[in-house]
Amino acid sequence: MLGEPERIPPRQPRRAFPAQGPARIIMPRGSKRYARMNALTGRLLVLLVVLSAIPVASNRPAWWLLAAFLVALGCFAYLLRAQYLMGSRRPLQVTQMRWLFGIALLVPAFAIVQALPLAQFLPATLAALPDTIPQGLWPASVSLAPDASVLGAIRATGFILFVFLVFEIATQPERSRGLLMWLMLGILAHAIFGLVALRVLDNFALWGEKLAYQGVLTGTFVNRNSVSTFLGFGLIVALALTLERGHRASQSEKDRGHATLLSPQRLEIMALWTAVLILALAILLTESRMGVFATTVGGFITFLTLRLRFGTPLKRIVLETTLILLVVGLVLLSSAGSGVTERALFTALQSANRIEIYEIVLRMIAERPLTGFGYDAFAAAFQLYRDEGMTTQLYFDMAHNTYLTLWVEQGVLFGSIPLLILLWALARIIRRLARGESDPAVLASALGVICLGAIHSLVDFSLEIPANVYCFLFIVGLAIAPPRHNTPAPPPSPATRDGSA
């Protein structure tokens, strides 16, 4: 009516956020693209490991120099892309372990020092050579092969940069486990090729006529012991993934209250067990005694670690171990293990050469305990010290013991750096397992791989082969990588809380 005052609705209280629901926190700009970059980098690293085993395991300077160049190029591209996407909002993972990379870089740095013409400034005891070599013929450098030492420093730097990239991409347990699966499949492909080349293609060798190890599986490698280590890494990873999938399947809900025999999970587990058997068969056909033994020990360590981690009763662990040993003994050894068995029976008779080599190498270490004879200079140094009365006149360019090789080439001090880093990595993995950190399959794989490599390195040079080193570093690097560490980002502005930016 005329003159009636206008009614004004009561004022609603102001809402802190829109009425449609809770605020959405937007990830910092570039985070998703950063994750995609890490996923792509991880796949490329797996590809590098698998492909590096094709050209004679990259055990030629041209191939490992190419691998080191690709790794360095990948690091440069990664740093540029990371800076563009996140800048200082996401520090590099390796900043948490500067000390580790600083210590590791001492190895190639000392190799460069050994190659410099500094021997004349050192006391004679630090650059000593046999009395049969006149001092006028002594080299100007500590290294007896300075060019080889420089190239070796490049190779070692490539390994360190490779670990840098592994640390950067190992920020998500699911990604690490997935990358291990792809790595295992790549090693499985090598095993299948080796089986086909041996049994179907009449001992075919990819890189020319096979001059040694006739009737023995070598695949794309030259030496049966080296290929057995590479395949052993794959078997341990396959075993860890199989046990992890099996545990996950046992904890999942049953379909309508019943266990499905041919569920996708069970089919995947069956496929993984098949991969384990194929890899085991290929390792037996290498006829590498220590390869079979070291893989067995490493595999058992992985098996026992995961079973204990998953709370499996001890009686069941013993039963499963017995069953696995019966399968290996009755099926694999009876069908393909005769060569390994025969060679194992004559181990003591065939070890005379190795003992002679080790005696000479120990004398060499005592001659230069601090300076060594130069990185990658073992072959040149050994020819000066070998006895004329050795039972064989074969040329030796390897000590057949990686620990002794390190001490001969770089002395006891610098030569022990890789071993100390490895012991630290082993302790870190065990600590993570005890605390329930990270992915158990990744940790157990690394634990088994370290055991395999440590045992086989006692009597051979498998971890001096670049393809094996890359594979070893990839698996162990995933397990010891530091946890993700970000700088706290500023809170999102009101304009971006609803996802409009």
C-alpha positions in Angstrom: 0.0 0.0 0.0 1.0 3.6 -0.5 3.3 4.7 2.2 4.1 1.2 3.5 7.9 0.9 4.1 9.8 -1.4 1.7 10.8 -4.7 3.3 14.5 -5.4 3.0 15.5 -9.1 3.3 17.9 -9.8 6.1 21.6 -9.7 5.2 23.1 -13.1 4.8 26.4 -13.8 6.5 29.3 -13.7 4.2 30.7 -17.1 3.4 34.4 -17.7 3.6 34.3 -19.9 0.5 31.8 -20.5 -2.3 28.8 -22.5 -1.4 29.4 -25.2 -4.0 31.9 -27.2 -1.8 35.2 -27.1 -0.1 38.1 -25.1 -1.7 40.3 -27.0 -4.1 44.0 -26.6 -3.5 45.7 -26.2 -6.8 49.1 -27.9 -7.3 51.9 -25.4 -8.0 52.2 -24.5 -11.6 54.4 -27.0 -13.5 54.1 -29.8 -11.0 52.2 -32.1 -13.3 54.6 -31.4 -16.2 57.5 -32.1 -13.8 56.0 -35.5 -12.9 55.6 -36.3 -16.6 59.2 -35.3 -17.2 60.3 -37.6 -14.4 58.3 -40.5 -15.8 59.7 -40.0 -19.3 63.3 -39.7 -17.9 62.8 -42.9 -16.0 61.7 -44.8 -19.2 64.7 -43.4 -21.1 67.1 -44.6 -18.3 65.6 -48.1 -18.5 66.0 -48.0 -22.3 69.6 -46.9 -21.9 70.3 -49.9 -19.5 68.7 -52.4 -21.9 70.3 -51.0 -25.0 73.7 -50.7 -23.4 73.8 -54.5 -23.1 73.4 -55.0 -26.9 76.8 -53.9 -28.3 79.0 -56.4 -26.4 77.7 -55.0 -23.1 79.2 -51.6 -24.1 82.6 -53.0 -23.0 84.4 -51.0 -25.7 85.5 -47.4 -25.4 83.4 -46.2 -28.3 80.2 -47.6 -26.7 80.7 -46.5 -23.1 81.8 -43.1 -24.3 78.6 -42.8 -26.3 76.6 -43.9 -23.2 78.4 -41.4 -21.0 77.7 -38.6 -23.6 74.0 -39.5 -23.7 73.8 -39.5 -19.9 75.5 -36.1 -19.7 73.2 -34.7 -22.4 70.2 -36.0 -20.5 71.4 -34.4 -17.3 71.8 -31.0 -19.1 68.4 -31.2 -20.6 66.8 -32.3 -17.3 68.4 -29.4 -15.4 67.1 -26.9 -18.0 63.6 -28.3 -18.0 63.5 -28.5 -14.2 64.5 -24.9 -13.9 61.9 -23.8 -16.4 59.1 -25.7 -14.8 59.6 -25.2 -11.1 62.7 -23.1 -10.5 63.6 -22.8 -6.8 60.1 -24.1 -5.7 61.4 -27.6 -6.1 65.1 -28.2 -5.2 66.9 -31.0 -6.9 66.8 -34.3 -4.9 70.5 -34.6 -5.0 70.9 -31.5 -2.8 70.1 -33.8 0.1 73.1 -35.9 -0.7 75.8 -33.5 -1.8 78.3 -35.3 0.4 77.7 -38.6 -1.4 78.3 -37.1 -4.9 81.3 -35.2 -3.6 82.9 -38.4 -2.3 82.0 -40.3 -5.5 83.6 -37.6 -7.7 86.9 -38.2 -5.9 87.3 -41.4 -8.0 87.4 -39.7 -11.5 89.3 -36.7 -10.0 92.0 -38.9 -8.7 92.1 -40.8 -12.1 92.9 -37.4 -13.7 95.6 -36.7 -11.2 97.2 -40.1 -11.9 97.3 -39.3 -15.6 99.2 -36.0 -15.0 103.0 -35.9 -15.4 103.6 -35.6 -11.7 105.6 -38.8 -11.0 108.9 -36.9 -10.9 107.7 -34.8 -8.0 106.8 -37.8 -5.8 109.1 -40.0 -3.7 110.3 -43.1 -5.6 108.3 -45.4 -3.3 105.0 -43.9 -4.5 105.8 -44.5 -8.1 107.8 -47.7 -7.8 108.2 -50.2 -10.6 110.0 -53.6 -10.8 113.8 -53.5 -10.7 113.9 -54.9 -14.2 112.6 -51.6 -15.5 115.3 -48.9 -15.7 114.3 -45.7 -14.1 114.9 -43.9 -17.3 112.0 -45.8 -18.8 109.6 -45.0 -16.0 106.5 -43.0 -17.2 106.1 -39.3 -16.3 102.7 -40.0 -14.7 101.7 -42.3 -11.9 99.4 -44.1 -14.3 101.1 -46.6 -16.6 98.4 -45.8 -19.1 97.5 -42.1 -18.7 95.2 -42.0 -21.8 93.2 -44.9 -20.5 92.9 -43.3 -17.1 91.4 -40.1 -18.6 88.9 -42.2 -20.6 88.1 -44.2 -17.5 87.5 -40.9 -15.6 84.9 -40.0 -18.2 83.2 -43.4 -17.8 83.1 -43.0 -14.0 81.7 -39.5 -14.3 79.0 -40.9 -16.6 78.1 -43.4 -13.9 77.8 -40.7 -11.3 75.6 -38.5 -13.6 73.4 -41.6 -14.2 72.8 -42.0 -10.5 72.0 -38.3 -10.3 69.1 -38.8 -12.8 68.0 -42.0 -11.0 67.7 -40.0 -7.7 65.7 -37.3 -9.4 63.1 -39.7 -10.9 62.8 -42.0 -7.9 60.4 -39.8 -6.0 57.3 -42.0 -6.2 57.2 -45.6 -5.1 54.7 -46.6 -7.8 56.9 -45.1 -10.5 60.0 -46.9 -9.2 58.1 -50.2 -9.1 56.8 -49.7 -12.6 60.3 -48.9 -13.9 61.6 -52.1 -12.3 59.0 -54.0 -14.2 60.1 -52.5 -17.5 63.7 -53.2 -16.7 62.9 -56.8 -15.9 61.1 -57.2 -19.2 64.1 -55.7 -21.1 66.4 -58.2 -19.4 63.9 -61.0 -20.1 64.1 -60.1 -23.8 67.9 -60.5 -23.6 67.4 -63.9 -22.0 65.0 -65.0 -24.7 67.4 -63.8 -27.4 70.2 -65.7 -25.8 68.1 -68.9 -25.7 67.1 -68.5 -29.3 70.6 -67.7 -30.5 72.0 -70.7 -28.7 69.3 -73.4 -29.4 67.6 -72.3 -32.6 70.2 -70.2 -34.5 73.1 -72.7 -33.8 75.2 -70.7 -31.3 74.6 -67.4 -33.2 76.6 -64.3 -32.1 75.2 -60.9 -32.9 78.6 -59.1 -33.3 80.5 -61.6 -35.5 81.9 -65.1 -35.2 81.8 -66.6 -31.7 85.5 -67.3 -30.9 84.9 -68.6 -27.3 82.3 -70.2 -25.1 81.0 -72.5 -27.8 77.8 -74.1 -26.9 77.3 -71.7 -24.0 74.7 -68.9 -23.8 76.3 -65.5 -24.0 73.6 -63.4 -25.7 74.9 -60.0 -26.8 77.7 -60.3 -24.2 81.2 -61.9 -24.8 81.8 -63.4 -21.4 79.4 -66.0 -19.9 80.1 -64.7 -16.3 79.1 -61.2 -17.2 75.9 -62.1 -19.0 75.0 -64.4 -16.0 75.2 -61.4 -13.7 73.0 -59.3 -16.0 70.4 -62.0 -16.2 70.7 -62.6 -12.5 69.8 -58.9 -11.8 66.6 -59.5 -13.9 65.8 -62.7 -12.1 66.0 -61.0 -8.7 63.8 -58.2 -9.8 61.3 -60.6 -11.3 61.2 -62.6 -8.1 60.7 -59.5 -6.0 57.8 -58.3 -8.2 56.2 -61.7 -8.1 56.3 -62.0 -4.4 55.0 -58.5 -4.0 52.1 -59.1 -6.4 51.3 -62.4 -4.6 51.2 -60.7 -1.3 48.9 -57.9 -2.7 46.6 -60.5 -4.2 46.3 -62.4 -0.9 45.3 -59.2 0.9 42.7 -58.2 -1.7 39.0 -58.9 -1.3 37.7 -62.1 -3.0 35.2 -61.9 -5.9 31.8 -62.6 -4.4 33.4 -64.3 -1.5 35.3 -66.8 -3.7 38.9 -66.9 -4.9 39.1 -66.6 -8.7 41.7 -68.9 -10.2 42.1 -66.9 -13.5 41.7 -63.4 -12.2 43.9 -60.7 -13.8 46.1 -60.6 -10.6 46.7 -64.3 -10.7 47.4 -64.3 -14.4 50.0 -61.6 -13.9 51.6 -63.6 -11.1 51.8 -66.7 -13.3 53.4 -64.6 -16.0 56.0 -63.3 -13.6 56.8 -66.8 -12.3 57.3 -67.8 -16.0 59.7 -64.9 -16.4 61.6 -66.2 -13.3 61.9 -69.7 -14.8 63.0 -68.4 -18.2 65.7 -66.3 -16.6 66.8 -69.1 -14.4 67.1 -71.4 -17.4 69.1 -68.9 -19.3 71.5 -68.4 -16.4 72.1 -72.2 -16.2 72.9 -72.3 -19.9 75.6 -69.7 -19.4 77.4 -72.5 -17.4 78.8 -69.8 -15.1 79.4 -71.5 -11.7 79.7 -68.3 -9.7 76.9 -66.8 -11.7 74.5 -69.5 -10.6 75.7 -69.5 -7.0 75.6 -65.7 -6.6 72.2 -65.4 -8.2 70.9 -68.2 -5.9 72.2 -66.4 -2.9 70.9 -63.0 -4.0 67.5 -64.5 -4.9 67.2 -66.2 -1.6 68.1 -62.9 0.2 65.4 -61.1 -1.7 62.9 -64.0 -1.1 63.6 -64.1 2.7 63.5 -60.3 3.0 60.1 -60.0 1.5 58.6 -63.0 3.3 59.8 -61.5 6.6 58.6 -58.1 5.6 55.1 -59.4 4.8 54.9 -61.3 8.1 55.0 -64.9 6.7 55.4 -67.6 9.4 58.8 -69.2 9.6 57.4 -72.7 8.9 55.9 -71.5 5.6 59.1 -69.8 4.6 61.0 -73.1 5.1 58.4 -75.0 3.1 58.4 -72.5 0.2 62.2 -72.5 0.2 62.3 -76.3 0.0 59.7 -76.3 -2.8 61.6 -73.8 -4.9 64.9 -75.7 -4.4 63.2 -78.9 -5.5 61.8 -77.2 -8.7 65.2 -75.8 -9.5 67.0 -79.1 -8.8 64.6 -81.4 -10.5 63.4 -79.4 -13.5 66.1 -76.8 -14.3 69.3 -78.6 -13.3 68.2 -81.9 -14.9 67.3 -80.2 -18.2 70.0 -77.6 -18.5 72.3 -77.6 -15.6 74.7 -80.5 -16.5 77.3 -78.0 -17.8 77.3 -76.1 -14.5 77.4 -79.3 -12.5 80.4 -80.7 -14.5 82.3 -77.4 -14.2 81.6 -77.2 -10.5 83.2 -80.6 -9.9 86.5 -79.4 -11.4 86.5 -76.0 -9.6 89.5 -76.8 -7.4 91.5 -78.1 -10.3 90.9 -75.1 -12.5 91.5 -72.5 -9.7 95.4 -72.6 -9.9 95.5 -69.8 -12.5 93.3 -67.5 -10.4 95.4 -68.1 -7.3 98.6 -67.2 -9.2 97.0 -64.0 -10.5 95.8 -63.0 -7.0 99.3 -63.6 -5.5 100.8 -61.3 -8.1 98.1 -58.7 -7.7 98.6 -58.6 -3.9 102.3 -58.0 -4.5 101.4 -55.1 -6.8 99.1 -53.6 -4.2 101.9 -53.8 -1.6 104.2 -52.0 -4.1 102.0 -49.0 -4.5 99.4 -49.0 -1.7 98.6 -45.3 -1.9 99.0 -44.2 -5.5 98.1 -47.3 -7.5 99.1 -47.9 -11.0 96.4 -45.8 -12.7 92.7 -46.1 -13.4 92.1 -48.6 -16.1 95.8 -49.4 -16.2 95.7 -52.9 -14.7 96.6 -54.7 -18.0 99.7 -52.6 -18.5 100.8 -53.0 -14.9 100.2 -56.7 -14.7 102.4 -57.5 -17.6 105.4 -56.0 -15.7 104.8 -58.1 -12.6 103.6 -61.4 -13.9 105.9 -64.4 -13.4 107.6 -66.1 -16.3 106.7 -69.4 -14.7 103.0 -68.9 -14.8 101.1 -72.1 -15.8 99.5 -70.2 -18.7 100.8 -67.7 -21.2 97.5 -66.1 -21.8 97.2 -62.3 -21.8 95.4 -61.0 -18.7 93.7 -57.6 -18.7 91.5 -58.3 -15.7 92.3 -59.3 -12.2 89.2 -61.5 -11.9 88.4 -59.8 -8.6 86.9 -56.3 -8.7 88.1 -55.4 -5.2 91.7 -56.2 -6.0 91.4 -54.3 -9.3 90.2 -51.2 -7.5 93.1 -51.3 -5.1 95.7 -52.0 -7.8 94.5 -49.2 -10.0 93.8 -46.4 -7.4 95.4 -47.6 -4.2 93.9 -48.7 -1.0 92.6 -45.2 -0.1 90.8 -44.0 -3.2 90.2 -47.6 -4.4 88.0 -48.2 -1.3 85.6 -45.3 -2.0 83.2 -47.4 -4.2 83.2 -50.1 -1.5 82.5 -47.7 1.3 79.6 -46.1 -0.7 78.2 -49.6 -1.3 78.3 -50.5 2.4 76.5 -47.2 3.2 73.9 -48.1 0.6 73.4 -51.5 2.1 72.9 -50.1 5.5 70.5 -47.5 4.2 68.4 -50.2 2.5 68.3 -52.3 5.6 67.3 -49.3 7.7 64.5 -48.5 5.3 63.2 -52.0 5.4 63.2 -52.0 9.2 61.2 -48.8 9.3 58.8 -49.8 6.6 59.8 -47.0 4.3 59.6 -46.9 0.5 58.4 -49.9 -1.7 59.4 -53.3 -0.3 59.9 -54.8 -3.7 62.3 -52.1 -4.7 64.3 -52.4 -1.5 64.4 -56.2 -1.6 65.5 -56.2 -5.2 68.4 -53.8 -4.4 69.4 -56.0 -1.4 69.5 -59.1 -3.6 71.3 -57.3 -6.4 74.0 -56.0 -4.0 74.5 -59.5 -2.6 74.8 -61.0 -6.2 77.3 -58.3 -7.3 79.4 -58.5 -4.1 79.7 -62.3 -4.3 80.4 -62.5 -8.0 83.0 -59.7 -7.8 85.1 -61.9 -5.5 86.2 -64.1 -8.5 85.3 -62.2 -11.6 84.9 -58.7 -13.2 81.1 -58.6 -14.0 80.7 -55.3 -12.2 83.5 -53.8 -14.4 81.3 -54.2 -17.5 79.5 -51.0 -18.3 76.1 -52.6 -19.1 76.1 -54.4 -15.7 77.2 -51.3 -13.9 74.3 -49.2 -15.3 71.8 -52.0 -14.4 73.3 -52.3 -10.9 73.2 -48.5 -10.3 69.7 -48.2 -11.6 68.3 -50.8 -9.2 70.3 -49.7 -6.2 69.7 -46.0 -7.0 65.9 -46.5 -6.9 66.2 -48.0 -3.4 68.5 -45.4 -1.8 67.2 -42.3 -3.5 66.3 -39.5 -1.0 62.6 -38.9 -0.3 60.9 -36.1 -2.1 61.8 -32.7 -0.7 60.1 -29.4 -1.7 60.4 -25.9 -0.6 57.1 -24.7 0.9 55.1 -22.9 -1.8 53.2 -19.7 -1.0 49.5 -20.1 -0.3 47.3 -19.8 -3.4 45.6 -16.5 -4.0 41.8 -16.2 -3.7 41.6 -16.0 -7.5 43.2 -19.4 -8.0 41.4 -21.3 -5.2 38.6 -22.3 -7.4 40.9 -23.5 -10.1 40.3 -20.6 -12.5 44.1 -19.9 -13.0 
